[in-house]
Amino acid sequence: MLRNLLWATSKHDVYLMQNYSVMHWSSLLRRSKEVLNVAKPIVPTLDRPGLLAQSLNRVQISTMAVKENLLVAGGFHWGAHLQVFKSTWVDVYHSPSGSKRVVAANNDAQVRIFDAQNFACLNRFSFDWSVNNISVSPDGKLLAILGDSTECLLADAQSGKVTGNLKGHLDYSFASAWHPDGRIFATGNQDTYLALKFTSDGQFLAMAEPADFVHVFDTKSGYVKSQEIDLFGEIAGISFSPDTEALFVGVADRTYGSLLEFTRRHNNRYLDSIF
């Protein structure tokens, strides 16, 4: 299972999957609100190029991204309602020209680029294996592409041309994240880390195991200093708040499912927690 079902747009606003609903949690109001329900049939409400017109039955959401007032969700069906794609991974980014784009990966070994305004498919790139994860460099020029391969490919975001590859993993890969400076990116495979996130200032890198453990590394120490957060349950996603003051962890366990908030202390450790 992919672990990209949690996004913090501020230290007070978190979006996460709960059963078949995308929920918004407000830490200020101390309550949650349903944003999207995919358990019911979905009927597209917008006539946009590139989108299918038929309604959909229940959709199993496997990935989502929430950025700049846009929620993009990927599941096991094509469709549209706040835009639901048949995807294993989705993300929102800005092209070098400043245009907002949506990138989506699928098990058909293709990567698709959409215009975020009209959701027309602008480009698609094919690879030799199923793509499980994509991350876009901060300048919008490069794609890090990972999937059913031990290699990580670097490709031009405009043409899809592969410009390099990285080796080192011993198993298929499912996670990646770029450092804000655009010179470093981290990757994780299914044997160890299934979710990776840098803070917006680049000082910390959080790595989530499939269950029970999240590790926070201090990048300024050369990734030597770290803190281990021990919890219980399968991890649905991790996300730092944009101001780096909070780390959110989603727990997907059916019995103990919850959202954990760890606040940054003055010694730069994420020890305080709110359940």
Accessible surface in RSA format (square Angstrom, percent):
REM  Atomic radii and reference values for relative SASA: ProtOr
REM  Chains: A
REM  Algorithm: Lee & Richards
REM  Probe-radius: 1.40
REM  Slices: 20
REM RES _ NUM      All-atoms   Total-Side   Main-Chain    Non-polar    All polar
REM                ABS   REL    ABS   REL    ABS   REL    ABS   REL    ABS   REL
RES MET A   1   153.00  79.2  93.46  61.9  59.55 141.8 101.04  85.9  51.97  68.9
RES LEU A   2    18.36  10.2  14.95  10.7   3.41   8.6  15.76  11.1   2.60   7.0
RES ARG A   3    22.93   9.6  16.21   8.3   6.72  16.0   1.20   1.6  21.72  13.2
RES ASN A   4     3.16   2.2   1.54   1.5   1.62   3.9   1.62   3.9   1.54   1.5
RES LEU A   5    16.95   9.4  16.20  11.6   0.76   1.9  16.20  11.4   0.76   2.0
RES LEU A   6     1.24   0.7   0.43   0.3   0.81   2.0   0.43   0.3   0.81   2.2
RES TRP A   7    28.68  11.5  28.68  13.9   0.00   0.0  28.68  15.3   0.00   0.0
RES ALA A   8     8.20   7.5   0.00   0.0   8.20  18.6   0.00   0.0   8.20  21.7
RES THR A   9    53.17  37.8  32.11  32.6  21.06  50.2  29.91  40.2  23.26  35.2
RES SER A  10    35.87  30.3  33.86  45.2   2.01   4.6  35.08  74.7   0.79   1.1
RES LYS A  11    83.94  40.9  81.18  49.8   2.76   6.6  35.57  32.0  48.36  51.5
RES HIS A  12    57.99  31.7  57.58  40.0   0.41   1.0  42.60  43.9  15.39  17.9
RES ASP A  13    43.63  30.6  43.63  43.4   0.00   0.0   5.66  13.3  37.98  37.9
RES VAL A  14     0.69   0.5   0.69   0.6   0.00   0.0   0.69   0.6   0.00   0.0
RES TYR A  15    43.69  20.4  43.69  24.9   0.00   0.0   6.55   4.9  37.14  45.8
RES LEU A  16    28.68  16.0  28.68  20.5   0.00   0.0  28.68  20.1   0.00   0.0
RES MET A  17    27.29  14.1  10.05   6.6  17.24  41.1  10.12   8.6  17.16  22.7
RES GLN A  18   102.35  57.2  96.13  70.3   6.22  14.8  25.55  54.4  76.81  58.3
RES ASN A  19   132.03  91.1 101.84  98.4  30.20  72.7  30.71  73.9 101.32  97.9
RES TYR A  20    62.30  29.1  61.35  34.9   0.95   2.5  35.47  26.7  26.82  33.1
RES SER A  21    14.54  12.3  14.42  19.2   0.13   0.3   3.93   8.4  10.61  14.9
RES VAL A  22     0.34   0.2   0.26   0.2   0.08   0.2   0.26   0.2   0.08   0.2
RES MET A  23    26.42  13.7  26.42  17.5   0.00   0.0  22.55  19.2   3.87   5.1
RES HIS A  24    33.48  18.3  33.35  23.2   0.13   0.3  22.36  23.0  11.12  12.9
RES TRP A  25    57.39  23.0  57.39  27.8   0.00   0.0  50.74  27.1   6.64  10.8
RES SER A  26    10.46   8.8  10.46  14.0   0.00   0.0   4.52   9.6   5.94   8.3
RES SER A  27    18.84  15.9  10.17  13.6   8.67  20.0   8.05  17.1  10.79  15.1
RES LEU A  28   124.11  69.1  98.02  70.1  26.09  65.6 100.00  70.2  24.11  64.9
RES LEU A  29   106.99  59.6  87.34  62.5  19.65  49.4  91.13  64.0  15.86  42.7
RES ARG A  30   125.34  52.6 105.09  53.6  20.25  48.2  54.30  74.2  71.05  43.1
RES ARG A  31   150.13  63.0 144.64  73.7   5.49  13.1  52.53  71.8  97.60  59.2
RES SER A  32    58.62  49.5  35.89  47.9  22.73  52.4   9.56  20.4  49.06  68.7
RES LYS A  33   146.25  71.3 141.19  86.6   5.06  12.1  89.02  80.1  57.23  61.0
RES GLU A  34    82.68  47.5  62.97  47.6  19.71  46.9  21.42  41.4  61.26  50.0
RES VAL A  35    53.30  35.1  28.95  26.2  24.35  58.7  33.82  29.4  19.48  52.8
RES LEU A  36     3.54   2.0   0.74   0.5   2.81   7.1   3.48   2.4   0.06   0.2
RES ASN A  37    43.42  29.9  29.66  28.7  13.76  33.1  10.78  25.9  32.65  31.6
RES VAL A  38     0.23   0.2   0.23   0.2   0.00   0.0   0.23   0.2   0.00   0.0
RES ALA A  39    34.32  31.6  21.03  32.5  13.29  30.2  21.03  29.6  13.29  35.2
RES LYS A  40   134.18  65.5 132.53  81.3   1.64   3.9  79.38  71.4  54.80  58.4
RES PRO A  41    93.93  68.5  76.55  69.8  17.38  63.2  76.55  63.2  17.38 108.0
RES ILE A  42     8.11   4.6   4.96   3.7   3.15   7.6   8.11   5.8   0.00   0.0
RES VAL A  43    96.08  63.2  89.89  81.4   6.19  14.9  89.89  78.1   6.19  16.8
RES PRO A  44    25.30  18.4   8.23   7.5  17.07  62.1   8.23   6.8  17.07 106.1
RES THR A  45   105.74  75.2  70.08  71.0  35.66  85.0  62.67  84.2  43.07  65.1
RES LEU A  46    87.30  48.6  75.97  54.3  11.33  28.5  78.77  55.3   8.54  23.0
RES ASP A  47   153.68 107.6 116.68 116.1  37.00  87.5  43.54 102.5 110.13 109.8
RES ARG A  48    68.20  28.6  61.59  31.4   6.62  15.8   9.70  13.3  58.50  35.5
RES PRO A  49    85.23  62.1  72.67  66.2  12.56  45.6  84.42  69.7   0.80   5.0
RES GLY A  50    62.78  77.4   0.00   N/A  62.78  77.4  28.87  79.2  33.91  75.9
RES LEU A  51    30.78  17.1   7.93   5.7  22.85  57.4   9.30   6.5  21.49  57.8
RES LEU A  52    86.20  48.0  81.00  57.9   5.20  13.1  82.64  58.0   3.55   9.6
RES ALA A  53    93.40  85.9  68.05 105.0  25.34  57.7  72.91 102.7  20.48  54.3
RES GLN A  54    99.05  55.4  87.80  64.2  11.25  26.8  54.99 117.1  44.06  33.4
RES SER A  55    61.73  52.2  43.48  58.0  18.25  42.0   8.38  17.8  53.35  74.7
RES LEU A  56    17.65   9.8  14.63  10.5   3.02   7.6  17.60  12.4   0.06   0.2
RES ASN A  57   116.59  80.4 110.64 106.9   5.95  14.3  26.69  64.2  89.90  86.9
RES ARG A  58   127.58  53.6 116.91  59.6  10.67  25.4  33.12  45.3  94.46  57.3
RES VAL A  59     0.00   0.0   0.00   0.0   0.00   0.0   0.00   0.0   0.00   0.0
RES GLN A  60    73.94  41.3  71.87  52.5   2.06   4.9  26.56  56.5  47.37  35.9
RES ILE A  61     4.09   2.3   0.00   0.0   4.09   9.9   0.00   0.0   4.09  11.1
RES SER A  62    15.76  13.3  11.46  15.3   4.30   9.9  15.42  32.8   0.34   0.5
RES THR A  63     0.00   0.0   0.00   0.0   0.00   0.0   0.00   0.0   0.00   0.0
RES MET A  64     0.00   0.0   0.00   0.0   0.00   0.0   0.00   0.0   0.00   0.0
RES ALA A  65     0.00   0.0   0.00   0.0   0.00   0.0   0.00   0.0   0.00   0.0
RES VAL A  66    11.10   7.3   8.18   7.4   2.92   7.0   8.18   7.1   2.92   7.9
RES LYS A  67    64.44  31.4  60.79  37.3   3.64   8.7  38.33  34.5  26.10  27.8
RES GLU A  68    94.69  54.4  69.74  52.8  24.95  59.4  46.81  90.5  47.87  39.1
RES ASN A  69   164.55 113.5 116.66 112.7  47.89 115.3  39.38  94.8 125.17 121.0
RES LEU A  70    31.46  17.5  29.95  21.4   1.51   3.8  30.90  21.7   0.57   1.5
RES LEU A  71    14.47   8.1   9.43   6.7   5.04  12.7   9.43   6.6   5.04  13.6
RES VAL A  72     0.00   0.0   0.00   0.0   0.00   0.0   0.00   0.0   0.00   0.0
RES ALA A  73     0.03   0.0   0.03   0.1   0.00   0.0   0.03   0.0   0.00   0.0
RES GLY A  74     0.00   0.0   0.00   N/A   0.00   0.0   0.00   0.0   0.00   0.0
RES GLY A  75     0.78   1.0   0.00   N/A   0.78   1.0   0.00   0.0   0.78   1.7
RES PHE A  76   113.93  57.0 103.60  64.2  10.33  26.9 104.61  63.4   9.32  26.7
RES HIS A  77    81.31  44.4  79.01  54.9   2.30   5.9  45.29  46.7  36.02  41.9
RES TRP A  78    74.74  30.0  70.50  34.1   4.23   9.9  54.13  28.9  20.60  33.4
RES GLY A  79     3.12   3.8   0.00   N/A   3.12   3.8   0.73   2.0   2.39   5.3
RES ALA A  80     2.75   2.5   2.33   3.6   0.43   1.0   2.42   3.4   0.33   0.9
RES HIS A  81    68.17  37.3  64.55  44.9   3.62   9.3  44.51  45.9  23.67  27.5
RES LEU A  82    79.85  44.5  66.77  47.8  13.08  32.9  72.11  50.6   7.74  20.8
RES GLN A  83     6.51   3.6   6.35   4.6   0.17   0.4   2.09   4.5   4.42   3.4
RES VAL A  84     0.00   0.0   0.00   0.0   0.00   0.0   0.00   0.0   0.00   0.0
RES PHE A  85     0.72   0.4   0.72   0.4   0.00   0.0   0.72   0.4   0.00   0.0
RES LYS A  86    89.76  43.8  89.20  54.7   0.56   1.3  31.87  28.7  57.89  61.7
RES SER A  87     3.43   2.9   0.83   1.1   2.60   6.0   1.17   2.5   2.26   3.2
RES THR A  88    13.78   9.8  13.75  13.9   0.03   0.1  13.78  18.5   0.00   0.0
RES TRP A  89    24.49   9.8  24.49  11.9   0.00   0.0  24.49  13.1   0.00   0.0
RES VAL A  90     0.20   0.1   0.00   0.0   0.20   0.5   0.00   0.0   0.20   0.5
RES ASP A  91    17.29  12.1  17.29  17.2   0.00   0.0   0.67   1.6  16.62  16.6
RES VAL A  92     4.01   2.6   2.58   2.3   1.43   3.5   2.58   2.2   1.43   3.9
RES TYR A  93    24.64  11.5  17.24   9.8   7.41  19.3  19.91  15.0   4.73   5.8
RES HIS A  94    76.72  41.9  68.34  47.5   8.39  21.5  60.99  62.9  15.73  18.3
RES SER A  95     7.89   6.7   3.58   4.8   4.31   9.9   3.58   7.6   4.31   6.0
RES PRO A  96    67.20  49.0  30.18  27.5  37.03 134.6  36.54  30.2  30.66 190.6
RES SER A  97    97.81  82.6  52.85  70.5  44.95 103.6  57.58 122.6  40.22  56.3
RES GLY A  98    45.64  56.3   0.00   N/A  45.64  56.3  29.46  80.9  16.18  36.2
RES SER A  99    44.06  37.2  34.80  46.4   9.26  21.3  15.99  34.0  28.07  39.3
RES LYS A 100    42.14  20.6  35.21  21.6   6.93  16.5  12.23  11.0  29.91  31.9
RES ARG A 101    42.62  17.9  42.62  21.7   0.00   0.0   0.19   0.3  42.43  25.7
RES VAL A 102     0.00   0.0   0.00   0.0   0.00   0.0   0.00   0.0   0.00   0.0
RES VAL A 103     0.00   0.0   0.00   0.0   0.00   0.0   0.00   0.0   0.00   0.0
RES ALA A 104     3.32   3.0   2.50   3.9   0.81   1.8   2.67   3.8   0.65   1.7
RES ALA A 105     0.30   0.3   0.00   0.0   0.30   0.7   0.30   0.4   0.00   0.0
RES ASN A 106    13.06   9.0  13.06  12.6   0.00   0.0   1.59   3.8  11.48  11.1
RES ASN A 107    91.99  63.4  76.80  74.2  15.20  36.6  25.58  61.6  66.41  64.2
RES ASP A 108    69.57  48.7  42.72  42.5  26.85  63.5  45.15 106.3  24.42  24.4
RES ALA A 109    19.21  17.7  19.21  29.6   0.00   0.0  19.21  27.1   0.00   0.0
RES GLN A 110    40.44  22.6  40.44  29.6   0.00   0.0   1.35   2.9  39.09  29.6
RES VAL A 111     0.00   0.0   0.00   0.0   0.00   0.0   0.00   0.0   0.00   0.0
RES ARG A 112    24.55  10.3  24.55  12.5   0.00   0.0   3.33   4.6  21.22  12.9
RES ILE A 113     7.61   4.3   7.61   5.7   0.00   0.0   7.61   5.5   0.00   0.0
RES PHE A 114     5.02   2.5   5.02   3.1   0.00   0.0   5.02   3.0   0.00   0.0
RES ASP A 115    26.98  18.9  26.98  26.9   0.00   0.0   0.91   2.1  26.07  26.0
RES ALA A 116     9.35   8.6   0.38   0.6   8.97  20.4   0.38   0.5   8.97  23.8
RES GLN A 117   131.72  73.7 117.47  85.9  14.25  33.9  50.09 106.6  81.63  61.9
RES ASN A 118    62.15  42.9  61.22  59.2   0.93   2.2  19.57  47.1  42.58  41.2
RES PHE A 119     1.54   0.8   1.54   1.0   0.00   0.0   1.54   0.9   0.00   0.0
RES ALA A 120    21.49  19.8  21.49  33.2   0.00   0.0  21.49  30.3   0.00   0.0
RES CYS A 121    46.95  35.5  19.21  21.4  27.75  65.2  16.89  42.8  30.06  32.4
RES LEU A 122    86.31  48.1  54.24  38.8  32.07  80.6  58.15  40.8  28.16  75.8
RES ASN A 123    59.15  40.8  52.42  50.7   6.73  16.2  12.09  29.1  47.06  45.5
RES ARG A 124   125.88  52.9 110.17  56.2  15.70  37.4  38.31  52.4  87.57  53.1
RES PHE A 125    12.98   6.5   8.40   5.2   4.58  11.9  12.98   7.9   0.00   0.0
RES SER A 126    81.53  68.9  53.24  71.1  28.29  65.2  37.17  79.2  44.35  62.1
RES PHE A 127    26.37  13.2   7.36   4.6  19.01  49.5  13.99   8.5  12.39  35.5
RES ASP A 128   144.34 101.1 106.44 105.9  37.90  89.6  30.35  71.4 113.99 113.7
RES TRP A 129    42.36  17.0  34.86  16.9   7.51  17.6  29.40  15.7  12.96  21.0
RES SER A 130    25.29  21.4  21.83  29.1   3.45   8.0   1.54   3.3  23.75  33.3
RES VAL A 131     0.00   0.0   0.00   0.0   0.00   0.0   0.00   0.0   0.00   0.0
RES ASN A 132     7.85   5.4   7.85   7.6   0.00   0.0   0.00   0.0   7.85   7.6
RES ASN A 133     0.00   0.0   0.00   0.0   0.00   0.0   0.00   0.0   0.00   0.0
RES ILE A 134     0.23   0.1   0.00   0.0   0.23   0.6   0.00   0.0   0.23   0.6
RES SER A 135    10.24   8.7  10.24  13.7   0.00   0.0  10.24  21.8   0.00   0.0
RES VAL A 136    19.00  12.5   3.04   2.8  15.96  38.5   3.04   2.6  15.96  43.3
RES SER A 137     7.15   6.0   3.71   5.0   3.44   7.9   3.71   7.9   3.44   4.8
RES PRO A 138    75.37  54.9  32.27  29.4  43.10 156.7  44.73  36.9  30.64 190.4
RES ASP A 139    80.48  56.4  63.77  63.5  16.71  39.5  42.52 100.1  37.97  37.9
RES GLY A 140     1.04   1.3   0.00   N/A   1.04   1.3   0.84   2.3   0.20   0.5
RES LYS A 141   112.66  55.0 111.26  68.3   1.40   3.3  55.44  49.9  57.22  61.0
RES LEU A 142    57.46  32.0  57.46  41.1   0.00   0.0  57.46  40.4   0.00   0.0
RES LEU A 143     0.00   0.0   0.00   0.0   0.00   0.0   0.00   0.0   0.00   0.0
RES ALA A 144     0.00   0.0   0.00   0.0   0.00   0.0   0.00   0.0   0.00   0.0
RES ILE A 145     0.00   0.0   0.00   0.0   0.00   0.0   0.00   0.0   0.00   0.0
RES LEU A 146     0.00   0.0   0.00   0.0   0.00   0.0   0.00   0.0   0.00   0.0
RES GLY A 147     0.00   0.0   0.00   N/A   0.00   0.0   0.00   0.0   0.00   0.0
RES ASP A 148    51.99  36.4  42.71  42.5   9.27  21.9   7.40  17.4  44.59  44.5
RES SER A 149    17.03  14.4  11.90  15.9   5.12  11.8   7.63  16.3   9.39  13.2
RES THR A 150    57.81  41.1  54.90  55.7   2.91   6.9  28.79  38.7  29.02  43.9
RES GLU A 151    43.49  25.0  43.34  32.8   0.15   0.4  10.59  20.5  32.91  26.9
RES CYS A 152     4.10   3.1   3.56   4.0   0.55   1.3   3.56   9.0   0.55   0.6
RES LEU A 153    21.30  11.9  21.30  15.2   0.00   0.0  21.30  15.0   0.00   0.0
RES LEU A 154    31.52  17.6  31.52  22.6   0.00   0.0  31.52  22.1   0.00   0.0
RES ALA A 155     0.00   0.0   0.00   0.0   0.00   0.0   0.00   0.0   0.00   0.0
RES ASP A 156    45.36  31.8  45.36  45.2   0.00   0.0   6.26  14.7  39.10  39.0
RES ALA A 157     5.52   5.1   0.54   0.8   4.99  11.3   0.54   0.8   4.99  13.2
RES GLN A 158   107.83  60.3  95.87  70.1  11.97  28.5  46.09  98.1  61.75  46.8
RES SER A 159    70.76  59.8  44.58  59.5  26.18  60.3  46.17  98.3  24.59  34.4
RES GLY A 160    10.76  13.3   0.00   N/A  10.76  13.3   1.80   4.9   8.97  20.1
RES LYS A 161   149.22  72.8 139.77  85.8   9.45  22.5  91.84  82.7  57.38  61.1
RES VAL A 162    66.36  43.7  46.57  42.2  19.79  47.7  46.57  40.5  19.79  53.7
RES THR A 163    85.92  61.1  45.02  45.6  40.90  97.5  48.75  65.5  37.17  56.2
RES GLY A 164    27.59  34.0   0.00   N/A  27.59  34.0  27.23  74.7   0.36   0.8
RES ASN A 165    68.81  47.5  50.06  48.4  18.75  45.1   1.70   4.1  67.11  64.9
RES LEU A 166    88.78  49.4  85.09  60.9   3.69   9.3  86.81  61.0   1.98   5.3
RES LYS A 167   159.03  77.6 122.25  75.0  36.78  87.6  68.31  61.5  90.72  96.6
RES GLY A 168    65.93  81.3   0.00   N/A  65.93  81.3  40.58 111.4  25.35  56.8
RES HIS A 169    46.85  25.6  35.64  24.8  11.20  28.7  29.36  30.3  17.49  20.3
RES LEU A 170   166.25  92.6 138.13  98.8  28.13  70.7 140.49  98.7  25.76  69.3
RES ASP A 171    35.01  24.5  32.97  32.8   2.04   4.8   5.15  12.1  29.86  29.8
RES TYR A 172    95.23  44.5  95.23  54.2   0.00   0.0  50.84  38.2  44.38  54.7
RES SER A 173     0.44   0.4   0.44   0.6   0.00   0.0   0.00   0.0   0.44   0.6
RES PHE A 174    36.69  18.4  35.10  21.7   1.59   4.1  35.10  21.3   1.59   4.5
RES ALA A 175     2.76   2.5   2.65   4.1   0.11   0.2   2.76   3.9   0.00   0.0
RES SER A 176     8.86   7.5   0.00   0.0   8.86  20.4   0.00   0.0   8.86  12.4
RES ALA A 177    10.86  10.0   7.39  11.4   3.47   7.9  10.86  15.3   0.00   0.0
RES TRP A 178    29.12  11.7  12.81   6.2  16.31  38.3  12.81   6.8  16.31  26.5
RES HIS A 179    25.24  13.8  25.24  17.5   0.00   0.0  15.46  15.9   9.78  11.4
RES PRO A 180    54.45  39.7  31.87  29.1  22.58  82.1  38.05  31.4  16.40 101.9
RES ASP A 181    62.89  44.1  30.42  30.3  32.48  76.8  34.93  82.2  27.96  27.9
RES GLY A 182    28.96  35.7   0.00   N/A  28.96  35.7   9.79  26.9  19.18  42.9
RES ARG A 183   202.17  84.9 166.60  84.9  35.56  84.7  72.59  99.2 129.58  78.5
RES ILE A 184    80.42  45.8  76.73  57.2   3.69   8.9  80.42  57.9   0.00   0.0
RES PHE A 185    34.81  17.4  13.65   8.5  21.16  55.1  13.65   8.3  21.16  60.6
RES ALA A 186    15.79  14.5   9.48  14.6   6.31  14.3  15.79  22.2   0.00   0.0
RES THR A 187    35.22  25.0  18.65  18.9  16.56  39.5   3.63   4.9  31.59  47.8
RES GLY A 188     1.05   1.3   0.00   N/A   1.05   1.3   1.05   2.9   0.00   0.0
RES ASN A 189    11.25   7.8  11.25  10.9   0.00   0.0   0.00   0.0  11.25  10.9
RES GLN A 190    73.50  41.1  59.22  43.3  14.28  34.0  13.43  28.6  60.08  45.6
RES ASP A 191    99.52  69.7  68.77  68.4  30.75  72.7  23.75  55.9  75.77  75.6
RES THR A 192    66.77  47.5  61.56  62.4   5.21  12.4  59.15  79.4   7.62  11.5
RES TYR A 193    48.25  22.5  48.25  27.5   0.00   0.0  24.02  18.1  24.23  29.9
RES LEU A 194    17.39   9.7  14.30  10.2   3.09   7.8  14.30  10.0   3.09   8.3
RES ALA A 195     6.51   6.0   3.13   4.8   3.38   7.7   6.51   9.2   0.00   0.0
RES LEU A 196     5.56   3.1   0.00   0.0   5.56  14.0   0.00   0.0   5.56  14.9
RES LYS A 197    42.55  20.8  42.43  26.0   0.12   0.3  39.40  35.5   3.16   3.4
RES PHE A 198    23.87  11.9   4.68   2.9  19.19  49.9   4.68   2.8  19.19  54.9
RES THR A 199     0.67   0.5   0.00   0.0   0.67   1.6   0.07   0.1   0.60   0.9
RES SER A 200    69.24  58.5  41.45  55.3  27.79  64.0  43.08  91.7  26.16  36.6
RES ASP A 201    79.59  55.8  45.52  45.3  34.07  80.6  42.14  99.2  37.46  37.4
RES GLY A 202     2.18   2.7   0.00   N/A   2.18   2.7   0.93   2.6   1.24   2.8
RES GLN A 203    24.85  13.9  24.09  17.6   0.76   1.8   1.93   4.1  22.92  17.4
RES PHE A 204     7.64   3.8   7.64   4.7   0.00   0.0   7.64   4.6   0.00   0.0
RES LEU A 205     2.55   1.4   2.55   1.8   0.00   0.0   2.55   1.8   0.00   0.0
RES ALA A 206     0.00   0.0   0.00   0.0   0.00   0.0   0.00   0.0   0.00   0.0
RES MET A 207    28.92  15.0  28.92  19.1   0.00   0.0  27.49  23.4   1.43   1.9
RES ALA A 208     0.86   0.8   0.83   1.3   0.03   0.1   0.83   1.2   0.03   0.1
RES GLU A 209    48.31  27.7  47.78  36.2   0.53   1.3   4.65   9.0  43.67  35.7
RES PRO A 210    45.10  32.9  45.01  41.0   0.10   0.3  45.01  37.2   0.10   0.6
RES ALA A 211    33.68  31.0  26.36  40.7   7.32  16.6  26.36  37.1   7.32  19.4
RES ASP A 212    46.55  32.6  46.55  46.3   0.00   0.0   5.22  12.3  41.33  41.2
RES PHE A 213    62.41  31.2  62.41  38.7   0.00   0.0  62.41  37.8   0.00   0.0
RES VAL A 214     0.00   0.0   0.00   0.0   0.00   0.0   0.00   0.0   0.00   0.0
RES HIS A 215    25.38  13.9  25.38  17.6   0.00   0.0  14.63  15.1  10.74  12.5
RES VAL A 216     5.16   3.4   2.85   2.6   2.31   5.6   2.85   2.5   2.31   6.3
RES PHE A 217    37.71  18.9  37.71  23.4   0.00   0.0  37.71  22.9   0.00   0.0
RES ASP A 218    31.81  22.3  30.93  30.8   0.88   2.1   6.59  15.5  25.22  25.2
RES THR A 219    18.79  13.4   7.94   8.0  10.85  25.9   4.49   6.0  14.30  21.6
RES LYS A 220   165.25  80.6 125.29  76.9  39.96  95.1  85.09  76.6  80.16  85.4
RES SER A 221    33.07  27.9   8.05  10.7  25.02  57.6  21.18  45.1  11.89  16.7
RES GLY A 222    51.07  63.0   0.00   N/A  51.07  63.0  31.21  85.7  19.86  44.5
RES TYR A 223    71.21  33.2  59.36  33.8  11.85  30.8  58.53  44.0  12.68  15.6
RES VAL A 224   122.17  80.4  98.39  89.1  23.78  57.3 103.29  89.7  18.88  51.2
RES LYS A 225   140.97  68.8 134.85  82.7   6.12  14.6  84.07  75.7  56.90  60.6
RES SER A 226    63.23  53.4  30.34  40.5  32.89  75.8   5.04  10.7  58.19  81.5
RES GLN A 227    14.11   7.9   9.80   7.2   4.31  10.3  11.54  24.6   2.56   1.9
RES GLU A 228   103.67  59.5  76.96  58.2  26.70  63.6  22.06  42.7  81.61  66.6
RES ILE A 229    10.34   5.9   7.64   5.7   2.69   6.5  10.34   7.4   0.00   0.0
RES ASP A 230   103.70  72.6  72.98  72.6  30.72  72.6  24.70  58.1  79.00  78.8
RES LEU A 231    23.50  13.1   6.23   4.5  17.28  43.4  17.79  12.5   5.71  15.4
RES PHE A 232   130.16  65.1 120.57  74.7   9.59  25.0 120.57  73.1   9.59  27.5
RES GLY A 233     5.45   6.7   0.00   N/A   5.45   6.7   5.36  14.7   0.08   0.2
RES GLU A 234    83.06  47.7  82.80  62.6   0.27   0.6  20.90  40.4  62.16  50.8
RES ILE A 235     0.22   0.1   0.22   0.2   0.00   0.0   0.22   0.2   0.00   0.0
RES ALA A 236    13.32  12.2  12.69  19.6   0.63   1.4  13.32  18.8   0.00   0.0
RES GLY A 237     1.01   1.3   0.00   N/A   1.01   1.3   1.01   2.8   0.00   0.0
RES ILE A 238     1.32   0.8   0.10   0.1   1.22   2.9   0.10   0.1   1.22   3.3
RES SER A 239     5.29   4.5   5.14   6.9   0.15   0.4   0.15   0.3   5.14   7.2
RES PHE A 240    15.11   7.6   3.55   2.2  11.56  30.1   3.55   2.2  11.56  33.1
RES SER A 241     0.85   0.7   0.00   0.0   0.85   1.9   0.00   0.0   0.85   1.2
RES PRO A 242    71.01  51.8  56.03  51.1  14.98  54.5  63.08  52.1   7.94  49.3
RES ASP A 243    66.55  46.6  46.20  46.0  20.36  48.1  45.26 106.5  21.29  21.2
RES THR A 244     9.90   7.0   9.90  10.0   0.00   0.0   4.25   5.7   5.65   8.5
RES GLU A 245    74.93  43.0  72.85  55.1   2.08   4.9  20.64  39.9  54.29  44.3
RES ALA A 246     1.86   1.7   1.86   2.9   0.00   0.0   1.86   2.6   0.00   0.0
RES LEU A 247     0.00   0.0   0.00   0.0   0.00   0.0   0.00   0.0   0.00   0.0
RES PHE A 248     0.45   0.2   0.45   0.3   0.00   0.0   0.45   0.3   0.00   0.0
RES VAL A 249     0.00   0.0   0.00   0.0   0.00   0.0   0.00   0.0   0.00   0.0
RES GLY A 250     2.56   3.2   0.00   N/A   2.56   3.2   2.56   7.0   0.00   0.0
RES VAL A 251    11.48   7.6   2.63   2.4   8.85  21.3   2.63   2.3   8.85  24.0
RES ALA A 252    47.11  43.3  19.66  30.3  27.45  62.4  28.69  40.4  18.41  48.8
RES ASP A 253    39.19  27.4  31.82  31.7   7.37  17.4   4.82  11.4  34.36  34.3
RES ARG A 254   248.57 104.4 206.88 105.5  41.69  99.3  85.07 116.3 163.50  99.1
RES THR A 255   107.83  76.7  76.30  77.3  31.53  75.1  47.57  63.9  60.26  91.1
RES TYR A 256   134.29  62.7 122.54  69.7  11.75  30.6  83.72  62.9  50.57  62.3
RES GLY A 257    44.74  55.2   0.00   N/A  44.74  55.2  15.90  43.6  28.85  64.6
RES SER A 258    45.41  38.4  29.43  39.3  15.98  36.8  36.04  76.7   9.37  13.1
RES LEU A 259    29.65  16.5  17.26  12.3  12.38  31.1  17.26  12.1  12.38  33.3
RES LEU A 260     7.41   4.1   7.41   5.3   0.00   0.0   7.41   5.2   0.00   0.0
RES GLU A 261    18.39  10.6  18.39  13.9   0.00   0.0   4.08   7.9  14.31  11.7
RES PHE A 262    14.62   7.3  14.62   9.1   0.00   0.0  14.62   8.9   0.00   0.0
RES THR A 263    39.47  28.1  39.47  40.0   0.00   0.0  32.59  43.8   6.88  10.4
RES ARG A 264    45.53  19.1  27.26  13.9  18.27  43.5   5.55   7.6  39.98  24.2
RES ARG A 265   107.40  45.1  99.02  50.5   8.38  20.0  14.02  19.2  93.38  56.6
RES HIS A 266   198.53 108.5 166.45 115.7  32.08  82.1 119.20 122.9  79.33  92.3
RES ASN A 267    87.96  60.7  61.51  59.4  26.44  63.7  44.61 107.4  43.35  41.9
RES ASN A 268    58.04  40.0  53.54  51.7   4.50  10.8   7.36  17.7  50.68  49.0
RES ARG A 269    95.16  40.0  94.41  48.1   0.75   1.8  28.32  38.7  66.85  40.5
RES TYR A 270     0.65   0.3   0.19   0.1   0.47   1.2   0.19   0.1   0.47   0.6
RES LEU A 271    80.88  45.0  61.02  43.7  19.85  49.9  62.27  43.7  18.61  50.1
RES ASP A 272    69.08  48.4  63.12  62.8   5.96  14.1  21.66  51.0  47.42  47.3
RES SER A 273    45.40  38.4  19.65  26.2  25.75  59.3   1.27   2.7  44.13  61.8
RES ILE A 274    72.22  41.1  67.09  50.0   5.13  12.4  70.58  50.8   1.64   4.5
RES PHE A 275   167.84  84.0 118.62  73.5  49.22 128.1 138.88  84.2  28.96  82.9
END  Absolute sums over single chains surface
CHAIN  1 A    12948.1      10209.1       2739.0       6844.8       6103.3
END  Absolute sums over all chains
TOTAL         12948.1      10209.1       2739.0       6844.8       6103.3
